[in-house]
Amino acid sequence: MKHLALFVAVLIFSWCTTAYGFRCGEGGKLLASKGMNKYEILKDCGPPVSKEITAINKNGNSYQKIEEWVYIVDEYGHKQMYLVRIDKDGIVAKIEWLGEQK
């Protein structure tokens, strides 16, 4: 029974850390989500608190960069951190909840 409870807890935690989007903009009226263009995210959510190039892939004669942006969003008095991974085409490939900022 303990193993089942542990399995369920790990499953819930892994599901919760992968977010499909987060609310941003004035009053949280806009939604940043997977599949959006990075310019849409910038327009809707403003600049991230951190931007980093995490990989550069050589493809023939060109280079393609992978970016990770961090947003801190105030949701009901709690500051939530989200990691936004942007692929080589400038499209949001993944949004991950990093937890609450203390």
Backbone torsions as a table, in degrees:
resi	resn	phi	psi	omega
1	MET	NA	-37.3	179.3
2	LYS	-63.6	-38.0	-179.3
3	HIS	-65.8	-37.8	178.1
4	LEU	-65.3	-43.4	179.1
5	ALA	-63.6	-40.7	178.6
6	LEU	-65.2	-43.5	178.4
7	PHE	-60.0	-45.4	179.5
8	VAL	-63.6	-41.0	179.1
9	ALA	-63.5	-43.7	178.5
10	VAL	-65.2	-41.3	178.7
11	LEU	-61.6	-45.2	179.3
12	ILE	-64.4	-43.0	-179.9
13	PHE	-62.1	-45.1	-178.6
14	SER	-66.4	-34.0	177.8
15	TRP	-68.5	-38.7	-176.9
16	CYS	-72.5	-29.5	-177.0
17	THR	-79.1	-19.7	175.0
18	THR	-96.8	110.6	-178.9
19	ALA	-100.5	151.0	176.8
20	TYR	-98.0	-6.5	178.7
21	GLY	173.7	174.8	174.9
22	PHE	-151.3	154.7	179.4
23	ARG	-82.2	141.0	179.0
24	CYS	-150.5	-175.7	-178.3
25	GLY	81.3	177.8	-177.7
26	GLU	-61.9	119.3	179.6
27	GLY	72.4	11.1	179.5
28	GLY	66.9	30.4	-176.1
29	LYS	-82.8	-13.9	-177.2
30	LEU	-108.2	156.7	-178.1
31	LEU	-121.8	122.9	172.7
32	ALA	-92.8	128.1	-176.0
33	SER	-144.0	162.6	177.3
34	LYS	-57.4	139.2	178.8
35	GLY	97.6	-12.6	178.8
36	MET	-76.9	156.2	173.2
37	ASN	-77.8	147.2	-177.2
38	LYS	-61.6	-27.3	178.8
39	TYR	-73.0	-30.6	174.1
40	GLU	-66.7	-41.8	178.4
41	ILE	-62.1	-45.8	178.5
42	LEU	-60.4	-42.2	-179.8
43	LYS	-65.4	-44.9	-175.6
44	ASP	-78.2	-40.5	-170.9
45	CYS	-107.4	-11.7	-176.3
46	GLY	82.9	-174.5	-178.5
47	PRO	-72.9	146.7	176.8
48	PRO	-74.4	165.3	177.0
49	VAL	-77.9	-19.1	179.7
50	SER	-150.0	139.7	176.4
51	LYS	-132.5	134.2	-178.1
52	GLU	-145.9	139.3	172.0
53	ILE	-91.2	117.5	-174.2
54	THR	-99.9	-17.1	179.2
55	ALA	-155.7	146.4	172.6
56	ILE	-129.5	118.5	-178.9
57	ASN	-106.4	133.0	175.6
58	LYS	-88.9	125.7	179.6
59	ASN	-125.5	95.5	-177.0
60	GLY	67.9	-120.6	-179.8
61	ASN	-96.9	4.7	-178.6
62	SER	-121.4	163.0	177.9
63	TYR	-114.5	139.8	179.5
64	GLN	-120.8	129.2	-178.0
65	LYS	-105.7	148.1	174.3
66	ILE	-110.4	128.3	-177.4
67	GLU	-113.0	151.3	170.8
68	GLU	-128.5	128.1	178.9
69	TRP	-116.4	145.8	175.8
70	VAL	-116.2	128.5	175.3
71	TYR	-115.0	141.5	171.2
72	ILE	-115.6	118.9	-173.9
73	VAL	-116.8	130.0	177.8
74	ASP	-85.9	107.8	179.7
75	GLU	-112.6	106.6	176.8
76	TYR	55.8	41.7	177.8
77	GLY	84.5	3.4	177.8
78	HIS	-117.9	127.5	-179.4
79	LYS	-87.3	111.1	-179.3
80	GLN	-99.8	137.7	179.9
81	MET	-104.6	135.8	179.0
82	TYR	-129.7	137.7	174.5
83	LEU	-101.1	127.2	179.2
84	VAL	-113.9	116.5	179.0
85	ARG	-98.0	126.5	-176.5
86	ILE	-113.7	126.8	-176.1
87	ASP	-80.8	-178.6	-175.8
88	LYS	-60.3	-22.1	-179.5
89	ASP	-94.1	3.3	179.9
90	GLY	82.0	19.9	-178.9
91	ILE	-106.9	139.8	178.4
92	VAL	-68.4	115.4	-178.1
93	ALA	-93.8	-26.8	-176.4
94	LYS	-158.3	142.2	171.2
95	ILE	-124.7	127.3	-177.1
96	GLU	-125.8	131.3	177.0
97	TRP	-79.5	125.7	-178.0
98	LEU	-98.6	-4.8	178.4
99	GLY	112.3	-173.9	-178.3
100	GLU	-94.0	135.4	177.1
101	GLN	-80.5	127.6	-179.4
102	LYS	-89.8	NA	NA
